[in-house]
Amino acid sequence: MIVPAFNAGPDLACALQSVLAQTESNWECLVVDDGSTDGTTALVRDFEARDSRFRLIVQENQGVGAARNEGINQARGEFVAPLDADDLWHSEKLRKQLLRMDAVGPDCGMVYCWWNRINEAGEFMWHGHPFEAEGRVFVPLLMWNFIGNASVPLFRTSVLREVGCYLTRDDQGGGQGCEDWDLSLRIASVATVSVEREFLVDYRQVPQCMSCDTLGMEKSYRVLTQRLESYESEIPEKLYRWSAGHFYSYLTSKAFLGERPGEVFRCIGKSMASDHAMLFNGQLYKYGAKTILRLILRDGLGLNLRGLRNAIRRQRPDSASHELPQNCSLNSLEESRWATAMAIGRGGH
């Protein structure tokens, strides 16, 4: 497993503890300190001293893609599983994905699973959508990054060697954030993909996280689509429109999390301009309305938004809840498009 870390703080200790808790015991964990200036190095050395399966790699700051690549280059296992320094794995994550990989066979290049969203304190917020796409999924994966986040997949190392590793920050012109999606697409273009149908990853999102840098994410996404256009000439143009509509809808949620109202409205506009069907996406209107309310409360009434937000959080389901949020259901248009993407994928990828 590969853990890139940059000034990761106490979240890294929690992530590494979730590695120690794995029921699969045959692993090595390479933690790549990407030029940290806090206590990251000392923390990892403590784990090294307690368990020889941990190994620290230190490099100058080059970004998350380069950090993951250095770990992959030094990895010795048949499989690679990335884990971001602020995310958590459930104890059965590795074992169940390995069993799934074995069951599908040598043509399987990647196994993903379902994930939960957690907050800064590690408290459950909601489930991600439980996608079930399997087989040749390149086209639907372009339409919608259903893998969800970088801590989800298990890769077959030989397939990684075939398609190449992650795009680096330099490869993306200074942007970051879509390098995991790009890699998943390259794997899906040459190998089958399978899913372990359980929620096995806790994905932490905070206002300071990389994915809330909407401009950097946008730059990364443009590199992804430009690369695809250069070597996948038969992809229908409408799929790029659908993909962009979803991507900017996703960025809208990140801009809202980061409390950047200008970016919220810019991303809403980009989503709707990319795909006119997004004019009927209720979530975008909700983000817009909530952003306007925030601005009114902040500038008009001077209320303490952090206190209000914490009060709202206290009303959310606790970590024992397994209810899916209402927005996990795909509407009829999305269902139709998803079926179209799956059909195209079966025909050409």
Number of C-alpha atoms within 10 A of each C-alpha: 24 25 26 26 27 21 17 21 16 13 19 24 17 17 19 23 15 16 24 19 14 17 14 15 12 10 18 18 23 23 30 28 24 25 18 18 11 12 12 22 22 11 17 23 15 11 18 16 11 10 12 10 15 21 18 18 17 15 13 10 14 14 20 25 22 22 27 26 19 20 23 23 10 11 17 13 14 9 20 23 22 21 28 23 25 26 25 28 25 16 18 15 26 23 15 19 26 17 12 19 25 12 11 15 10 12 15 24 25 26 25 29 25 24 26 22 17 21 15 12 9 18 18 21 20 22 20 21 18 19 15 13 17 16 18 24 26 26 26 24 22 24 22 19 18 19 24 20 20 20 27 27 29 25 25 23 18 14 20 20 11 11 16 13 21 22 24 21 19 13 15 21 12 13 24 28 25 26 25 23 22 24 19 26 22 19 24 24 19 17 20 21 25 24 22 19 16 15 18 23 25 27 26 22 20 16 16 10 13 16 22 23 20 25 16 19 23 20 17 24 23 15 21 20 16 11 12 17 14 8 9 12 9 8 16 11 10 12 19 18 18 21 22 24 26 20 21 28 24 17 26 29 20 24 26 20 19 20 16 17 20 11 20 25 20 14 26 25 18 18 28 21 16 20 19 13 14 22 14 11 14 11 15 24 15 11 21 18 12 14 20 14 13 16 16 13 14 13 10 10 9 10 13 10 13 9 10 10 10 10 11 10 14 9 8 13 14 13 13 8 12 13 9 13 12 7 11 13 12 12 10 9 11 13 12 12 15 19 13 15 21 22 16 18 19 15 10 13 17
